[in-house]
Amino acid sequence: MRIVKTMLAAALLTVSAGAASAASCGNDGAGFSAWLQDFKAQAQSSGVSARTVEAALGNVSYDRGTIQHDRAVRKAFGGGAGSLLSRASSSRAAAGKARMQRYAAVVQRTEARTGVPGPVIMAIWGLETDYGAVQGGKPIFTGLATLAYDCRRSEMFTKELLAALQIVDRGDLSIGEMRGAGHGELGQAQFLPSSYLKYATDGDGDGRRDLVRSGPDVIASIGTYLAGYGWSRGGGWEPGSANFRVFNEWNRSSAYQEAIALLATKIAAGTSATR
């Protein structure tokens, strides 16, 4: 089970609180339709095209399964340290090294631009989705709309829902490509939509920020994210270091942070990566 990243509480959009808020939230589906109609209007007032709003949200309904999943994840949050560390396996490290070689040019460009070493980027990529193999297949608009309507964290997920619409509206991904995990995490790096808007980077020069299919975009975007949270160029990533603390901005789980550091160290062994 994926750990819910710290991005659930970070990288807010540059929209006013008034524009992001919709009709009254609820704890069951009774008021969802009214809430959704109000949100659609406010999304358009925030600059999202009517075509995108209707195409993405026209058939969305309240999803009890999303709420059940959310509560189950929150109860389990913080556990499974042994399981997480076991994912920093030798086979995953070997796969990371292979991708370091395959994408050597983009890794070098990203290191030069952000200061984030390739092994760290590869470790996060490997832990999040096994280098893109497991991205999640849930249509995120249904889940995000349900969580935005739910009263517990309505403001946060309303911002994420608006961000998801903006990703489609600016042409990075199609509605059909907006699939991911239970809280709206997208693509091979599992960015929440607000982080996708802020940190997704075009690494292959095609003019799009495609974290679903483009390895170069994934590499560049993870580097941009960590640099945005204060990664220190030339520093190490061992526990206790300043850069290790940056991992807390990726995932609040201390076990996950240790897994990133361990896997990055394994990937770096025998490569020319700098610490």
Secondary structure in CASP SS format (residue, H / E / C, confidence):
PFRMAT SS
TARGET T0000
AUTHOR 0000-0000-0000
METHOD secondary structure of the structure
MODEL  1
M C 1.00
R C 1.00
I C 1.00
V C 1.00
K C 1.00
T H 1.00
M H 1.00
L H 1.00
A H 1.00
A C 1.00
A C 1.00
L C 1.00
L C 1.00
T C 1.00
V C 1.00
S C 1.00
A H 1.00
G H 1.00
A H 1.00
A H 1.00
S C 1.00
A C 1.00
A C 1.00
S C 1.00
C C 1.00
G E 1.00
N C 1.00
D C 1.00
G H 1.00
A H 1.00
G H 1.00
F H 1.00
S H 1.00
A H 1.00
W H 1.00
L H 1.00
Q H 1.00
D H 1.00
F H 1.00
K H 1.00
A H 1.00
Q H 1.00
A H 1.00
Q H 1.00
S H 1.00
S C 1.00
G C 1.00
V C 1.00
S C 1.00
A H 1.00
R H 1.00
T H 1.00
V H 1.00
E H 1.00
A H 1.00
A H 1.00
L H 1.00
G C 1.00
N C 1.00
V C 1.00
S C 1.00
Y C 1.00
D C 1.00
R H 1.00
G H 1.00
T H 1.00
I H 1.00
Q H 1.00
H H 1.00
D H 1.00
R H 1.00
A H 1.00
V H 1.00
R H 1.00
K H 1.00
A H 1.00
F C 1.00
G C 1.00
G C 1.00
G C 1.00
A H 1.00
G H 1.00
S H 1.00
L H 1.00
L H 1.00
S H 1.00
R C 1.00
A C 1.00
S C 1.00
S H 1.00
S H 1.00
R H 1.00
A H 1.00
A H 1.00
A H 1.00
G H 1.00
K H 1.00
A H 1.00
R H 1.00
M H 1.00
Q H 1.00
R H 1.00
Y C 1.00
A H 1.00
A H 1.00
V H 1.00
V H 1.00
Q H 1.00
R H 1.00
T H 1.00
E H 1.00
A H 1.00
R H 1.00
T H 1.00
G C 1.00
V C 1.00
P C 1.00
G H 1.00
P H 1.00
V H 1.00
I H 1.00
M H 1.00
A H 1.00
I H 1.00
W H 1.00
G H 1.00
L H 1.00
E H 1.00
T H 1.00
D C 1.00
Y C 1.00
G C 1.00
A C 1.00
V C 1.00
Q C 1.00
G C 1.00
G C 1.00
K E 1.00
P E 1.00
I H 1.00
F H 1.00
T H 1.00
G H 1.00
L H 1.00
A H 1.00
T H 1.00
L H 1.00
A H 1.00
Y H 1.00
D E 1.00
C H 1.00
R H 1.00
R H 1.00
S H 1.00
E H 1.00
M H 1.00
F H 1.00
T H 1.00
K H 1.00
E H 1.00
L H 1.00
L H 1.00
A H 1.00
A H 1.00
L H 1.00
Q H 1.00
I H 1.00
V H 1.00
D H 1.00
R C 1.00
G C 1.00
D C 1.00
L C 1.00
S C 1.00
I H 1.00
G H 1.00
E H 1.00
M C 1.00
R E 1.00
G E 1.00
A C 1.00
G C 1.00
H C 1.00
G C 1.00
E C 1.00
L E 1.00
G C 1.00
Q C 1.00
A C 1.00
Q C 1.00
F E 1.00
L C 1.00
P H 1.00
S H 1.00
S H 1.00
Y H 1.00
L H 1.00
K H 1.00
Y H 1.00
A C 1.00
T C 1.00
D C 1.00
G C 1.00
D C 1.00
G C 1.00
D C 1.00
G C 1.00
R C 1.00
R C 1.00
D C 1.00
L C 1.00
V C 1.00
R C 1.00
S C 1.00
G H 1.00
P H 1.00
D H 1.00
V H 1.00
I H 1.00
A H 1.00
S H 1.00
I H 1.00
G H 1.00
T H 1.00
Y H 1.00
L H 1.00
A H 1.00
G H 1.00
Y C 1.00
G C 1.00
W C 1.00
S C 1.00
R C 1.00
G C 1.00
G C 1.00
G C 1.00
W C 1.00
E C 1.00
P C 1.00
G C 1.00
S C 1.00
A H 1.00
N H 1.00
F H 1.00
R H 1.00
V H 1.00
F H 1.00
N H 1.00
E H 1.00
W C 1.00
N C 1.00
R C 1.00
S C 1.00
S H 1.00
A H 1.00
Y H 1.00
Q H 1.00
E H 1.00
A H 1.00
I H 1.00
A H 1.00
L H 1.00
L H 1.00
A H 1.00
T H 1.00
K H 1.00
I H 1.00
A H 1.00
A C 1.00
G C 1.00
T C 1.00
S C 1.00
A C 1.00
T C 1.00
R C 1.00
END
